Amino acid sequence: MAGFGLLLLVATVITRGQRPRTGLHKATWLALTAAVLAYVDGGAAFAGLLIATAAFNYYAAQAIERAFDRKMRRGARSSVAPRTWLVAAAAVNAVVLVVMRTAPVFTYDPRMTAIGAGSALVGSKVVLPIGLSLLTFHAVAYLADVYERRVAAQKSLGQASVYLLLMPQFVAGPAAYRGVAGQLSRRAVGMSDFSYGVRRFVIGVGKRSLVAGPCAVAAADIFARPPGQMAAAAAWLGVACFTVQVYFTFSGYGDMAIGLGRLFGFKLEENFRWPYVADSVREFWRRWHIGLVAWFRESGRLAGLVSVDRPIWGDALVILLCAAWYGTTWSCVAWGVYHATFVALEAAGIVNVERMPRPVRHAYLLLVVVIGWVWLRADSVSDAVMILKAMAGQNESARHVMLPLSPMLWAALAAGVVGSAPLAPALRRWSVAIDAATTSLLMMFFATVVFVWRWSSLLVTSIGSWWRQITLPRPP
């Protein structure tokens, strides 16, 4: 990872002030190199598959555009050729993803998948290529944008590969091609962008390590106990820890992705907008994993499954597909059905949140979401039911054991509660000062490193010269 950081720094320096030109400029080459190295590090045995898939989708987009050009030249009113190319290419991507995710040789840890840590394998020496889901989603989004004539097919294989293999996004979810198409050849990084990227990346690391980390340890400790013997206090503490863990893991990775993207000159969209302050489940899903939800909604619209005529069915289907992305276990399916049910009830007006007082609406949303995390975190549906019984105080075999409370956990939970609220606008006026301080500290750090390196090398050289003088035999 230190090598990736060096590539980021070099890319930042050489990108600054560059004008777009044909082909790939140096920063794009570095971004592509860093992406390939990241995927090789995540699964060297299948890195070739990822690169071949990126090349396949590049040529598929070219084929879709050529099909449209032939249609225009012939003056035909309708032609199935462009859509045929789209469906065929999307089917190839889907088959590759399904085969790799469901092959018996691979075993997934649902807890790691649920918190967005990628494809963590258990009991297998075969490493699944990390980022395969992202590559598939990016490919379909790219093909769909070309098919709907929103953008032109990318002429450069390298620039198309940078988007398809966009490294900062492989833990944060897909980004629409039309949102970054213009940035592939026209972007520059100034000192303010560099400072913002560093600051955002550090915030993401802090979320992931200082807040989500202690909560993850406590949640793992509690949920490792037999669900049938779990007391109410332990169950609620475990769910509270996982509630903080899952959000700060995802949003932390999102901040890191935005920060890394800014260092490369990409301005990526926000993926989480304070979902825990929502007033309804439907609003929660407008704030939670925005890119992923938008991708499934767009794909469902192209497939004719999501439309304005069927809003209830479309919203519920999108939630179910998002749940499938988190994991393929029955507990993940139950979590998706649970959320989809509340989304449908709200869309149908059966649960009318508009008539509730705002505090009641917010309490309703938090209760629904917290209970929902039980289904996602439990190892099985039966375990989830037992944990819910424990939370309700109905576990007759409950054993009161010591809870994994510590000052670090209390601090993480407090930071989770405060950090889940939109306090950023109140601190925005200080962002310039923070960026200036970040830049100053970085300049001081690198200046110190250069100074120490220079004088230490001179000192080593002097000591070596002196040692040779006193150890070499003198001539008679």
VEXDREN-2710 file (C-alpha; in Angstrom, 1 decimal):
% VEXDREN-2710
k/r/px/py/pz
1/MET/0.0/0.0/0.0
2/ALA/3.0/2.3/0.5
3/GLY/3.6/2.0/-3.2
4/PHE/0.1/3.0/-4.0
5/GLY/0.5/6.1/-1.8
6/LEU/3.7/7.1/-3.7
7/LEU/1.9/6.7/-7.0
8/LEU/-0.9/8.9/-5.7
9/LEU/1.6/11.6/-4.7
10/VAL/3.5/11.5/-8.0
11/ALA/0.2/11.6/-9.9
12/THR/-0.9/14.7/-7.9
13/VAL/2.4/16.5/-8.7
14/ILE/2.5/15.8/-12.4
15/THR/-1.3/16.3/-13.0
16/ARG/-1.3/19.8/-11.7
17/GLY/-1.8/22.3/-14.5
18/GLN/-1.8/19.7/-17.3
19/ARG/-3.9/20.4/-20.4
20/PRO/-5.9/17.6/-22.0
21/ARG/-4.4/16.0/-25.0
22/THR/-4.9/13.0/-27.1
23/GLY/-4.0/9.7/-25.6
24/LEU/-3.2/9.2/-22.0
25/HIS/-1.3/11.7/-20.0
26/LYS/1.1/10.6/-17.3
27/ALA/-1.3/10.9/-14.4
28/THR/-3.9/8.7/-16.1
29/TRP/-1.2/6.1/-16.7
30/LEU/-0.3/6.2/-13.0
31/ALA/-4.0/5.9/-12.0
32/LEU/-4.4/2.9/-14.3
33/THR/-1.2/1.3/-12.9
34/ALA/-2.3/1.8/-9.4
35/ALA/-5.7/0.2/-10.2
36/VAL/-4.1/-2.8/-11.8
37/LEU/-1.7/-3.2/-8.9
38/ALA/-4.5/-3.0/-6.4
39/TYR/-6.5/-5.7/-8.2
40/VAL/-3.4/-7.9/-8.6
41/ASP/-2.7/-7.5/-4.8
42/GLY/-6.4/-8.5/-4.1
43/GLY/-6.3/-11.6/-6.4
44/ALA/-3.3/-12.1/-8.6
45/ALA/-4.7/-15.4/-10.0
46/PHE/-7.7/-13.6/-11.6
47/ALA/-6.2/-10.2/-12.4
48/GLY/-6.1/-11.3/-16.1
49/LEU/-9.8/-11.9/-15.9
50/LEU/-10.5/-8.4/-14.7
51/ILE/-8.3/-6.8/-17.4
52/ALA/-9.9/-9.0/-20.1
53/THR/-13.4/-8.1/-18.9
54/ALA/-12.5/-4.4/-19.1
55/ALA/-11.2/-4.8/-22.6
56/PHE/-14.4/-6.8/-23.6
57/ASN/-16.7/-4.0/-22.4
58/TYR/-14.6/-1.4/-24.2
59/TYR/-15.1/-3.1/-27.5
60/ALA/-18.8/-3.9/-26.7
61/ALA/-19.4/-0.1/-26.2
62/GLN/-17.7/0.5/-29.6
63/ALA/-20.0/-2.1/-31.2
64/ILE/-23.1/-0.4/-29.7
65/GLU/-22.1/2.9/-31.1
66/ARG/-21.3/1.5/-34.5
67/ALA/-24.7/-0.2/-34.5
68/PHE/-26.3/3.2/-33.9
69/ASP/-24.2/4.8/-36.7
70/ARG/-25.3/2.1/-39.2
71/LYS/-28.9/2.6/-38.1
72/MET/-28.6/6.3/-38.8
73/ARG/-27.0/5.9/-42.2
74/ARG/-29.6/3.4/-43.4
75/GLY/-32.4/5.6/-42.2
76/ALA/-34.2/2.8/-40.5
77/ARG/-36.9/3.7/-38.0
78/SER/-36.1/0.8/-35.6
79/SER/-33.3/-1.6/-35.2
80/VAL/-32.6/-4.2/-32.6
81/ALA/-28.9/-4.3/-33.2
82/PRO/-27.8/-1.7/-30.5
83/ARG/-30.1/-3.3/-27.9
84/THR/-28.9/-6.7/-28.9
85/TRP/-25.3/-5.7/-28.2
86/LEU/-26.3/-4.2/-24.9
87/VAL/-28.2/-7.2/-23.7
88/ALA/-25.5/-9.6/-24.9
89/ALA/-22.7/-7.7/-23.2
90/ALA/-24.7/-7.2/-20.0
91/ALA/-25.4/-11.0/-20.0
92/VAL/-21.7/-11.8/-20.4
93/ASN/-20.9/-9.6/-17.4
94/ALA/-23.7/-11.0/-15.3
95/VAL/-22.7/-14.6/-16.1
96/VAL/-19.0/-14.0/-15.1
97/LEU/-20.1/-12.3/-11.8
98/VAL/-22.7/-15.0/-10.9
99/VAL/-20.3/-17.9/-11.7
100/MET/-17.5/-16.3/-9.7
101/ARG/-19.7/-15.5/-6.7
102/THR/-21.5/-18.8/-6.6
103/ALA/-18.8/-21.3/-7.5
104/PRO/-18.5/-24.0/-4.8
105/VAL/-14.7/-23.4/-4.5
106/PHE/-15.4/-20.0/-3.0
107/THR/-16.8/-19.5/0.5
108/TYR/-17.9/-16.1/1.7
109/ASP/-17.9/-14.7/5.2
110/PRO/-21.3/-13.0/5.5
111/ARG/-20.1/-10.7/8.3
112/MET/-17.2/-9.4/6.1
113/THR/-19.5/-9.0/3.1
114/ALA/-22.1/-7.1/5.2
115/ILE/-19.6/-4.4/6.3
116/GLY/-18.3/-3.9/2.8
117/ALA/-14.9/-5.5/3.3
118/GLY/-15.1/-7.2/0.0
119/SER/-15.0/-10.9/-0.7
120/ALA/-13.4/-12.4/2.4
121/LEU/-12.8/-16.1/1.8
122/VAL/-13.0/-18.6/4.6
123/GLY/-11.6/-22.1/4.3
124/SER/-10.3/-21.7/0.7
125/LYS/-6.9/-21.0/-0.7
126/VAL/-8.3/-19.5/-3.9
127/VAL/-8.5/-15.7/-3.7
128/LEU/-11.6/-14.2/-5.4
129/PRO/-10.7/-11.1/-7.5
130/ILE/-11.5/-8.1/-5.4
131/GLY/-13.5/-5.5/-7.2
132/LEU/-15.3/-7.9/-9.6
133/SER/-18.7/-6.7/-8.6
134/LEU/-17.6/-3.1/-9.1
135/LEU/-16.2/-3.9/-12.5
136/THR/-19.4/-5.5/-13.5
137/PHE/-21.5/-2.6/-12.3
138/HIS/-19.2/0.0/-14.0
139/ALA/-19.4/-2.0/-17.2
140/VAL/-23.2/-2.1/-17.3
141/ALA/-23.4/1.6/-16.4
142/TYR/-20.9/2.5/-19.2
143/LEU/-22.8/0.4/-21.8
144/ALA/-26.1/1.8/-20.7
145/ASP/-24.9/5.4/-21.0
146/VAL/-23.5/4.7/-24.5
147/TYR/-26.7/2.9/-25.5
148/GLU/-28.9/5.8/-24.4
149/ARG/-26.6/8.2/-26.3
150/ARG/-25.8/10.2/-23.2
151/VAL/-22.1/9.9/-23.9
152/ALA/-20.0/8.8/-26.8
153/ALA/-18.1/5.5/-26.5
154/GLN/-14.6/6.0/-25.2
155/LYS/-12.0/6.0/-28.0
156/SER/-9.1/5.2/-25.7
157/LEU/-8.9/1.8/-24.2
158/GLY/-6.7/3.2/-21.4
159/GLN/-9.2/5.8/-20.4
160/ALA/-12.1/3.4/-20.5
161/SER/-10.0/1.0/-18.3
162/VAL/-9.4/3.7/-15.8
163/TYR/-13.1/4.2/-15.3
164/LEU/-13.9/0.4/-15.4
165/LEU/-11.1/-0.4/-12.9
166/LEU/-11.4/2.9/-10.9
167/MET/-9.4/1.9/-7.8
168/PRO/-10.8/4.4/-5.3
169/GLN/-14.4/3.2/-5.9
170/PHE/-13.8/-0.6/-5.4
171/VAL/-14.9/-0.4/-1.8
172/ALA/-17.4/2.4/-2.1
173/GLY/-19.7/1.3/-4.9
174/PRO/-20.2/2.1/-8.6
175/ALA/-20.0/5.6/-10.1
176/ALA/-22.0/6.5/-13.2
177/TYR/-19.8/6.8/-16.3
178/ARG/-21.5/10.0/-17.4
179/GLY/-20.4/11.6/-14.1
180/VAL/-16.7/11.0/-14.7
181/ALA/-16.6/10.8/-18.5
182/GLY/-15.4/14.4/-18.9
183/GLN/-12.8/14.0/-16.1
184/LEU/-11.0/11.1/-17.8
185/SER/-9.2/13.6/-20.2
186/ARG/-9.9/17.0/-18.5
187/ARG/-8.8/17.3/-15.0
188/ALA/-6.1/19.0/-12.9
189/VAL/-5.1/18.9/-9.3
190/GLY/-4.1/22.0/-7.4
191/MET/-2.9/22.4/-3.9
192/SER/-6.4/22.9/-2.6
193/ASP/-7.5/19.6/-4.3
194/PHE/-4.5/17.8/-2.8
195/SER/-5.3/19.2/0.7
196/TYR/-9.0/18.3/0.4
197/GLY/-8.1/14.8/-0.8
198/VAL/-5.7/14.2/2.1
199/ARG/-8.2/15.6/4.6
200/ARG/-11.0/13.5/3.3
201/PHE/-8.9/10.3/3.2
202/VAL/-7.7/10.9/6.8
203/ILE/-11.4/11.4/7.9
204/GLY/-12.3/8.1/6.2
205/VAL/-9.4/6.2/7.9
206/GLY/-10.4/7.7/11.2
207/LYS/-14.0/6.6/10.8
208/ARG/-12.9/3.1/9.8
209/SER/-10.2/2.6/12.4
210/LEU/-11.2/4.7/15.4
211/VAL/-15.0/4.4/15.3
212/ALA/-15.9/1.3/13.3
213/GLY/-12.9/-0.7/14.6
214/PRO/-13.7/-0.8/18.3
215/CYS/-17.4/-1.3/17.6
216/ALA/-16.6/-4.2/15.3
217/VAL/-14.6/-5.9/18.0
218/ALA/-17.3/-5.6/20.5
219/ALA/-20.0/-6.7/18.1
220/ALA/-18.0/-9.8/17.1
221/ASP/-17.5/-10.7/20.8
222/ILE/-21.2/-10.4/21.5
223/PHE/-22.5/-12.1/18.4
224/ALA/-20.0/-15.0/18.8
225/ARG/-22.0/-16.1/21.9
226/PRO/-24.9/-18.6/21.5
227/PRO/-28.0/-16.6/20.5
228/GLY/-30.1/-18.7/22.8
229/GLN/-28.2/-17.6/25.8
230/MET/-28.0/-13.9/25.0
231/ALA/-29.4/-11.5/27.5
232/ALA/-31.3/-8.3/26.5
233/ALA/-28.5/-5.9/27.5
234/ALA/-25.9/-7.9/25.5
235/ALA/-28.2/-8.1/22.5
236/TRP/-28.9/-4.4/22.4
237/LEU/-25.3/-3.5/22.9
238/GLY/-24.3/-5.8/20.1
239/VAL/-26.8/-4.3/17.7
240/ALA/-25.9/-0.8/18.7
241/CYS/-22.2/-1.5/18.1
242/PHE/-23.0/-3.1/14.7
243/THR/-25.3/-0.1/13.8
244/VAL/-22.3/2.3/14.3
245/GLN/-19.9/-0.2/12.7
246/VAL/-21.7/-0.7/9.5
247/TYR/-22.4/2.9/8.8
248/PHE/-18.9/4.2/9.7
249/THR/-17.3/1.3/7.7
250/PHE/-19.2/2.1/4.6
251/SER/-19.0/5.9/4.9
252/GLY/-15.4/5.7/5.9
253/TYR/-14.5/3.8/2.8
254/GLY/-16.6/6.3/0.9
255/ASP/-14.6/9.2/2.3
256/MET/-11.4/7.4/1.5
257/ALA/-12.5/6.8/-2.1
258/ILE/-13.5/10.4/-2.5
259/GLY/-10.1/11.5/-1.1
260/LEU/-8.1/9.2/-3.3
261/GLY/-10.1/10.2/-6.3
262/ARG/-9.5/13.8/-5.6
263/LEU/-5.7/13.1/-5.5
264/PHE/-6.0/11.7/-9.0
265/GLY/-8.1/14.6/-10.1
266/PHE/-11.5/12.8/-10.0
267/LYS/-14.4/14.5/-8.3
268/LEU/-16.5/11.6/-7.2
269/GLU/-20.1/11.9/-5.9
270/GLU/-21.1/11.5/-2.3
271/ASN/-22.3/8.0/-1.5
272/PHE/-23.8/8.5/2.0
273/ARG/-25.8/11.6/3.1
274/TRP/-26.5/11.1/6.8
275/PRO/-28.9/8.2/6.5
276/TYR/-29.6/7.9/10.2
277/VAL/-31.2/11.3/10.3
278/ALA/-33.9/10.3/7.8
279/ASP/-37.6/10.4/8.7
280/SER/-38.7/7.3/6.7
281/VAL/-37.3/4.1/5.3
282/ARG/-37.8/5.4/1.8
283/GLU/-35.7/8.5/2.6
284/PHE/-33.1/6.3/4.3
285/TRP/-32.6/4.5/1.0
286/ARG/-32.2/7.9/-0.8
287/ARG/-29.4/8.6/1.6
288/TRP/-27.8/5.2/1.9
289/HIS/-25.3/3.8/-0.7
290/ILE/-26.6/6.4/-3.2
291/GLY/-24.5/5.2/-6.1
292/LEU/-25.5/1.5/-5.6
293/VAL/-29.2/2.3/-5.3
294/ALA/-29.1/4.6/-8.4
295/TRP/-27.3/1.9/-10.4
296/PHE/-30.0/-0.7/-9.6
297/ARG/-32.7/1.8/-10.3
298/GLU/-31.2/2.7/-13.6
299/SER/-30.7/-1.0/-14.6
300/GLY/-34.2/-1.9/-13.6
301/ARG/-35.5/1.0/-15.7
302/LEU/-33.6/-0.2/-18.7
303/ALA/-34.9/-3.8/-18.2
304/GLY/-38.5/-2.4/-17.9
305/LEU/-38.9/-3.5/-14.3
306/VAL/-38.8/-0.1/-12.7
307/SER/-41.1/2.7/-14.0
308/VAL/-43.2/5.6/-12.8
309/ASP/-46.3/3.4/-13.3
310/ARG/-45.1/0.9/-10.8
311/PRO/-43.3/2.9/-8.0
312/ILE/-44.1/0.5/-5.2
313/TRP/-42.9/-2.6/-7.1
314/GLY/-39.8/-0.7/-8.4
315/ASP/-38.7/0.5/-5.0
316/ALA/-39.1/-2.8/-3.4
317/LEU/-37.2/-4.6/-6.2
318/VAL/-34.3/-2.1/-5.9
319/ILE/-34.0/-2.8/-2.2
320/LEU/-34.0/-6.6/-2.8
321/LEU/-31.3/-6.2/-5.4
322/CYS/-29.2/-4.1/-3.1
323/ALA/-29.5/-6.7/-0.4
324/ALA/-28.3/-9.4/-2.9
325/TRP/-25.2/-7.2/-3.5
326/TYR/-24.4/-7.3/0.3
327/GLY/-24.5/-11.0/0.4
328/THR/-26.3/-14.2/-0.8
329/THR/-27.0/-15.7/2.6
330/TRP/-30.6/-16.2/3.7
331/SER/-30.2/-13.7/6.5
332/CYS/-29.2/-11.1/3.8
333/VAL/-32.3/-12.1/1.8
334/ALA/-34.4/-11.7/4.9
335/TRP/-32.9/-8.2/5.5
336/GLY/-33.8/-7.2/2.0
337/VAL/-37.4/-8.5/2.3
338/TYR/-37.7/-6.7/5.6
339/HIS/-36.7/-3.3/4.2
340/ALA/-38.6/-3.8/1.0
341/THR/-41.7/-4.5/3.0
342/PHE/-41.5/-1.2/4.9
343/VAL/-40.6/0.7/1.6
344/ALA/-43.7/-0.8/0.0
345/LEU/-45.9/0.0/3.0
346/GLU/-44.8/3.6/3.0
347/ALA/-45.2/4.0/-0.8
348/ALA/-48.7/2.5/-0.6
349/GLY/-49.6/4.9/2.2
350/ILE/-50.4/2.2/4.7
351/VAL/-47.6/3.5/7.0
352/ASN/-48.2/7.3/6.6
353/VAL/-45.1/8.9/8.1
354/GLU/-46.2/12.4/7.0
355/ARG/-48.9/12.4/9.7
356/MET/-46.4/11.5/12.4
357/PRO/-44.7/14.2/14.5
358/ARG/-41.0/14.6/13.4
359/PRO/-39.5/13.0/16.6
360/VAL/-41.9/10.1/16.2
361/ARG/-40.9/9.7/12.5
362/HIS/-37.2/9.7/13.4
363/ALA/-37.7/7.2/16.2
364/TYR/-39.7/5.0/13.9
365/LEU/-36.9/5.1/11.3
366/LEU/-34.2/4.3/13.8
367/LEU/-36.1/1.4/15.3
368/VAL/-36.8/-0.1/11.8
369/VAL/-33.2/0.2/10.8
370/VAL/-31.7/-1.1/14.0
371/ILE/-33.9/-4.1/14.0
372/GLY/-33.1/-4.6/10.3
373/TRP/-29.3/-4.8/11.1
374/VAL/-30.0/-7.9/13.2
375/TRP/-31.1/-9.8/10.0
376/LEU/-28.0/-8.6/8.2
377/ARG/-25.5/-9.4/11.0
378/ALA/-26.9/-12.7/12.1
379/ASP/-25.3/-15.9/10.7
380/SER/-28.7/-17.4/10.0
381/VAL/-32.4/-16.6/10.1
382/SER/-32.9/-18.7/13.2
383/ASP/-30.1/-16.8/15.0
384/ALA/-31.7/-13.5/14.0
385/VAL/-35.0/-14.6/15.5
386/MET/-33.3/-15.6/18.7
387/ILE/-31.4/-12.3/18.9
388/LEU/-34.7/-10.4/18.4
389/LYS/-36.3/-12.4/21.2
390/ALA/-33.4/-11.5/23.4
391/MET/-33.8/-7.8/22.6
392/ALA/-37.4/-8.1/23.6
393/GLY/-36.4/-9.8/26.9
394/GLN/-38.1/-13.1/25.9
395/ASN/-35.1/-15.3/25.9
396/GLU/-35.7/-17.8/28.8
397/SER/-32.2/-19.3/28.6
398/ALA/-30.5/-15.9/28.9
399/ARG/-27.3/-15.8/30.8
400/HIS/-26.0/-12.5/32.2
401/VAL/-22.3/-12.3/31.4
402/MET/-19.8/-9.5/31.5
403/LEU/-20.2/-7.1/28.6
404/PRO/-17.2/-6.0/26.5
405/LEU/-17.3/-2.4/27.7
406/SER/-14.2/-0.3/27.7
407/PRO/-13.4/3.4/27.6
408/MET/-12.4/3.0/23.9
409/LEU/-15.8/1.5/23.1
410/TRP/-17.7/4.2/24.9
411/ALA/-15.7/6.8/23.0
412/ALA/-16.4/5.1/19.7
413/LEU/-20.1/4.8/20.4
414/ALA/-20.2/8.5/21.4
415/ALA/-18.3/9.5/18.3
416/GLY/-20.7/7.4/16.3
417/VAL/-23.8/9.1/17.7
418/VAL/-22.3/12.6/17.1
419/GLY/-20.8/11.7/13.7
420/SER/-24.1/10.4/12.4
421/ALA/-25.6/13.9/12.5
422/PRO/-24.9/16.4/9.7
423/LEU/-22.5/18.6/11.6
424/ALA/-20.3/19.2/8.6
425/PRO/-22.2/22.3/7.4
426/ALA/-21.5/24.0/10.7
427/LEU/-17.8/23.2/10.3
428/ARG/-17.6/24.2/6.6
429/ARG/-16.4/27.7/7.4
430/TRP/-13.4/26.2/8.9
431/SER/-12.6/24.0/5.9
432/VAL/-10.2/26.6/4.4
433/ALA/-8.2/26.8/7.6
434/ILE/-8.2/23.0/7.9
435/ASP/-6.9/22.7/4.3
436/ALA/-4.3/25.3/4.9
437/ALA/-3.1/23.6/8.0
438/THR/-3.0/20.2/6.2
439/THR/-1.0/21.6/3.4
440/SER/1.4/23.3/5.8
441/LEU/1.9/20.1/7.8
442/LEU/2.5/18.1/4.7
443/MET/5.1/20.6/3.4
444/MET/6.8/20.7/6.8
445/PHE/6.8/16.9/6.9
446/PHE/8.3/16.4/3.5
447/ALA/10.8/19.2/4.1
448/THR/11.9/17.6/7.3
449/VAL/12.3/14.2/5.6
450/VAL/14.4/15.7/2.8
451/PHE/16.5/17.6/5.4
452/VAL/17.1/14.5/7.6
453/TRP/17.8/12.3/4.5
454/ARG/20.3/14.8/3.2
455/TRP/22.2/15.3/6.4
456/SER/22.0/11.7/7.4
457/SER/23.5/10.6/4.1
458/LEU/26.3/13.2/4.5
459/LEU/26.9/11.9/8.0
460/VAL/27.0/8.3/6.9
461/THR/29.4/9.2/4.1
462/SER/31.7/11.1/6.5
463/ILE/31.7/8.3/9.1
464/GLY/32.5/5.8/6.3
465/SER/35.4/7.9/5.1
466/TRP/36.7/8.3/8.6
467/TRP/36.4/4.5/9.3
468/ARG/38.3/3.7/6.1
469/GLN/41.0/6.0/7.1
470/ILE/41.6/4.5/10.5
471/THR/41.2/0.9/9.4
472/LEU/43.2/0.8/6.2
473/PRO/46.8/-0.3/6.8
474/ARG/49.3/2.6/6.5
475/PRO/52.1/2.2/4.0
476/PRO/55.5/1.4/5.5
END
